[in-house]
């Protein structure tokens, strides 16, 4: 079952911790090889240094993704679970078990769609327009020269919830969503 933090954020946090641990382990092996200089220490040092540097680089990349995903989730305007993928064991319908959940978070900083991060209102990319239809939400974002659009399946909520969503977009982004029939 998905949590408020998002499945993707949990996975990326786990990967970041794994890369950090690998980087620390490689640093320790490199330091021990240099300090204790056991027999055949040079191959260990030669392998530990680049492995540690690669792990540190991957940790940095994962940390950057984790910060972007956390920013989107913590400032979410919408949280939608558009799909739950499941597997059947055997031929019985009752033996269906969920194997993956796709979650979507929309905030004033971007969209977290499963494992894909679409940033806006960051790094020169601006939110341009939001349109909420009966069964979709369409978002235009980009720079003045390059505008992209993402159209997400989304059943429009009742009028009170819709008014709250429109107000959140207006207040947090300055963009007033267009409501279409």
N, C-alpha and C positions, 0 to 999 in steps of 0.2 A: 504494500500500500504506500503511495507517495506521501511524503511528509511536506511540511511547509518550507523546508529548506530546498527541496528539489532533489531528485535522484541524481541528476547530472552533477550538481554541486558536491554531493556526497562522494561520487566516483572521482571527481577531479581532486578533491581534498585527499582522498586515499592515495591517488597516484602521486600527488605532490609530496606527501609524507614518505612514500616509498622512494622517490628520487632523492629526497633529502637524506634518508637513512643510507642509501647507496653511496651518496657523495661523502657522508661522514665516514662510512666504512672504508672507502677507497683512500680517503685522507689519512685514516689511522694506519692502514696497511703501508702507505707511502712513508709516513713518519717513522713507523717501526722499522721498515727496511733501511731507511737512512740512518737512524740512531743505532740500532743493534747490529747492522751490517752482517746478517747471517750469511752462510754460504749460499751462493746463487741469489743474492739479494737484488741484483740489477734487473733481471726479468720481472720480478715482482713490482719493483718501483716503476719500471717502464710501462707495465700494464695498468698499475693502479693510478698513475697520474692522468692519462687520457680518459680512463673510465670515470674517474672522479670529476674531471672537467665536463664530460658529456652529461653525467648525472646532475651536476650543478646547473648546467645550461637548461636541461629539461625541467629541473625544479623551478628555475626562473620563469620559463615559459608557462608552466602549469600554474604558478603563483599569479601570473598576469591574468590568465583565463579565470582563475578562481576569484580574483578581485572583481573582474567584470561581471561574472555570473552572480556573485554575492550582491553587488550593487543593483543589478536588475531585480533580483528576488526580494531584497529588502525594501525596494521602492516600487513594488509591483502595483499596477493599476488593475490588471486582470490576471487570474490564474485559471488556466483551462487545462483539462485533461481530455484532449480530443480522441485519444485512442488507447486501448489496452490490448496488447497483443497476447495471445494465449496459445498454449499447446494442448492437444488432446492426447491422452494416453488411452490407447485402445479405441474402441468404436463408440463408447458411451459418452453422451453429452455431459453427464454428471462428473466425469473424470477430467474436466477441463481445469487447467491450472494456469494462472497468469505467469508469463515469462518475461514480459517487458512492459513498462508503462511509458508512454510519451507524454511529457508535460510541457506546457507552454506558459511562460511568464511574460507579460507585457508591462513595461514600466516606462517612465519618462527618460530612461537612459538606454533603452534598447529592448530587444526581444531575446529570450532564452527559449529556443525551440528544440527540445531534446538535448542534443550535444552541440547544436549550432548557436553561436552568439552573433546577433545582429546589433551592432552599436548605432545609436544616434544620440544627438546632443552631447557628443564627445568627439574629440579629435577632428573638429571641423565638419563633421557630418551632422546635419540638422534634421529634425522631424519636420516634414513639409505639410502633410495632410493626413487626416484620419477620416475614414468613411465607415459607418456601421450600417450594414444592410440587414435584411431579415435573417439571413443565414451565413453571414460572413463579416469580417472586419478587414478593411483594406488600409494599409499604411504606406505612405510615400515618404521616403527619407533619402538624404544624400547631400551633395554639395550643389551649388547653383549650376554647375556644368554637367553633373552626372547624378540623375535622380533614379532611384530604384523603388520598386513596389513589391510588397509582399501581401498576399491575400490569404487570410486564414479562415478556415471554416469555424464559425462561431454562431450558435443560435442566440439571437438577440434576447436579452432578458426582459422582464416586465418593466414598465415605465419608471418605477421608483429606482430600481437598480440601474437602469439605463441613464437616468438623470444624474445619479451619483458618479457613474463612469465618465459621462460627458464633463461633469464639473472637475473631476480629478485630472482629466486630460487638459482642460482649460487652465486650471490652477498650476499644475506642475510643468506643463510644456508651453502654454500660451497658444496652443492649437485647439480650436473648437471643432470637435468631430461633426461631420455632416451625417445626418440620419436619413437614410433612403428607404423607400418602400420596395 
